[in-house]
Every structure is written in C-alpha cells, then in structure tokens.
Amino acid sequence: MRNVQLLRALFAAVAALMITFSSDHSAPVGLSVFSGFVLVTALIQVLAAWLVLPAGSRWPQVLLAAFGIIAGMASGVPAWRSDDLFFVVVSAWAIVTGGVELLAGIRARRTADPLARDAITIGALGILLGVVLLLIPAGFVQEYTIDKAGTFLLSGIILGVGMFGGYAAIVAVFLGIAGLTPKRADAVAAAAAPHAAVGAHTATATDTDQSAASAERGGER
C-alpha cells in the first residue's frame, strides 16, 4: 500500500499547488481542480482494490472510488460550476468519504493493521473539511483594505477553495510521510528474516546430523 499512499500524495500535492499558485479562486477553478483530483484518486483506489488488496478488505477502496467518481463527474460539467455547487459537492464528498475512510480505519485497527492510523487520520481530515465548508456562507462577501496595497474582496467561495487547497496540502504531506515511513509489519518482517534464516540453517544442520547418525548405525548393523 505504500505505492498507493505515495500516488495519492502526489496528486493531492498537484491539486494543492494548482490552487495555491492560482490567483483565481472562483468556483469554476476550484471545481475543475477538485474534479481532476477526485477522479484520479478514484482511479488509484480502483487499482488498489484490484491489484493490491486481498479479497475481503477491498470494500473501503471501492466505496471511496465510487463516491469520488460521482463527485468528480458532477463537478466536471462546466455549465454546472457555481458557488453553491462547490459547497454542496465538495462538502458532501468530504463528509461521506471521510466517514468511510474513518470507519475502515477503526475496523482495521482491531486487526492491528499498520495502515489503520493513516486511514483514521485522512478520514478525520475529510470530515473536518466538510464541516468547515458547511460553516462558510456561500454568499459571504467582505471588503478589506491593506495600507499601500489597496482594497480587496474576500468572498465565501475564495475561503472555500482555499480550504480545499489547504486540505489537499495536508493530505499530500501526511500521505507522503506515511508512504516513505517503514511500517511496523515491515520492520517485524525485516527483523524476523535473519532469525528465520538462522533457524532454517540450524534445522538443516540437525537433519543432516540425524541422517548421518542413522546411516552410521545402519552400517554398524
């Protein structure tokens, strides 16, 4: 699953950079970035369910991919891209997928899965994003002035798109670190490998000695 985490981190970083370095935080820009992000993430999750995960543990990735495809398709229609659609689609996607990932992480924690903590954290971040977006009024508009710089306009959609960009940046950093950090299972397997090799060598030597002793007793007879 490390490769899956790193791929998710990569595309989350791309989404964060696109929003951060764009001077336009309007609904069309935010929804276009969001659409690409969730559709690519859904593709990664489908591939993970198909190629990486064993049978019986694929349902979280399948559900996440399904919700991502629905949200990506809804936000991918240019004529529908409005402030209201941004808040409805992104907040609904964040809460639903965050809940699925959080639940999957809690269930995985019972089986001592080393990836459980990562799933719980990402799920909680998604729910937090959805709640924050619900608290931002879509029609909010506020002028503010900076000395020697001029008067600027702060709106609800600017805040919403910025929050999504911040979420993507946090997810990118967290999953990147998680993907590059050896998990406990890997460490245990690496530590057990030399002992297993020694045990196998000892067992082979013991079998050889026993065979030699048996042959010697047979010769004496």
HELIX and SHEET records of a PDB file:
HELIX    1   1 ARG A    2  THR A   20  1                                  19    
HELIX    2   2 ALA A   27  LEU A   47  1                                  21    
HELIX    3   3 ALA A   48  VAL A   52  3                                   5    
HELIX    4   4 TRP A   59  SER A   75  1                                  17    
HELIX    5   5 PRO A   78  TRP A   80  5                                   3    
HELIX    6   6 ASP A   83  ARG A  110  1                                  28    
HELIX    7   7 ALA A  116  LEU A  135  1                                  20    
HELIX    8   8 GLY A  156  LEU A  180  1                                  25    
HELIX    9   9 ARG A  184  GLU A  220  1                                  37    
SHEET    1   A 2 VAL A 141  ILE A 146  0                                        
SHEET    2   A 2 GLY A 150  SER A 155 -1                                        
END                                                                             
